[in-house]
Amino acid sequence: MSDTQAVVRLAYTVEETADLLGVSIMTVYRMVENGTLPYKRIEGRGKKGQGRIIIPFTALSNWLSKTDEPRNVTMKRRARDIAKTAVSKLRGYQAK
């Protein structure tokens, strides 16, 4: 697909999504695996019965329109979540 040509369809394959975003296929698979990029799986017999992953156009468009959270905000939120989990586990163990 050329740089000036983008075909708008209902969904794209992982390979097409990687091409559109200018990233590797593995990057798209990682984004799908960690929940960053929503996807649909089409059932199939190929590849050990796992089917084919497609990325809906609306999911891709919505993901692209979201602004990224600054890294320091993300890290503070994650640290707070980890601390809350640790405290709740400690309290849970003390209650037994």
N, C-alpha and C positions, 0 to 999 in steps of 0.2 A: 504494500500500500504506500503510495507516495505521501510526502509530508503535507501537501496541500489538499489531499483528498481524504475525507473522513466519511465513511458510510454510516448513517444513522440507522440502526436496526433495533429490534426489540431486545436483543441480547448478543453478547460477543463471547467467543471462546477465550480461554486463558491466553492463548497465543496472540489473538487479535487485541486483547486488552493490554498485554505487554507491549505490543507494537504501538498502540495508541498512546500509552503513557510514556513510552521511551525507556522502559525498564526491562529487566530479564524476566523470562517465564517463571523462574524460581521465585523471584520477588513477588509476583502475582500469587503464586501458590502459597507463599508465606502469609501474604495479606489475607487470603481466604482462610487459611488454617487458624490464624490468630484472631479472626473475627473483624479485622479492619475493613474488609471489603465483602459485603453481602453477596451471596451466590445462590444458584440453584443447581441441583444435580439431576441430570437426565439419566434415568436408568438404562442400562445397556449390558450386553454380554461381554464386550471387550474389556481389556485390562482387568482381568480377574473379577468381573462382575460389578466393578465400582461405578461404572457409568461415566458420563462426561460432565465436567463442570462448565457452567456458563455464567456469565456476569450480566445481569439485566441492565439495560441502558439506564433505567431510572436509578438503580443502585449506584452505578458508576457516576452518574450526573450528581446525585445527592452527595456522594462522598467527595467529589471534586469541589462542590460548592461550600463545604464546611471549612472553616478556618482552623488551622492547627493551634492547639493549646501550647503556650510557651513551655519549654522543657522544665524550667524551674517550678512552674505551677504543677505540671504533671508529676514531677518527683516528690513534691510536698504532699500531693494528694495520695500518691502510692504509699509514702511513708506513714501518713495518717491512717490509711486503711490497714497496713501491716500492724501498726501499733494497736488499733482497735481489735483486730483479730487476736493478737497475742494476749491482750488484757482479757478478752472474753474467754479464751481458752484457759487462762490461769484461774479465772473466777469459776469456770466450769469444773476444773479439776479440784479446787478447794471445796466445792459444794458437796463432793462425793464422800 
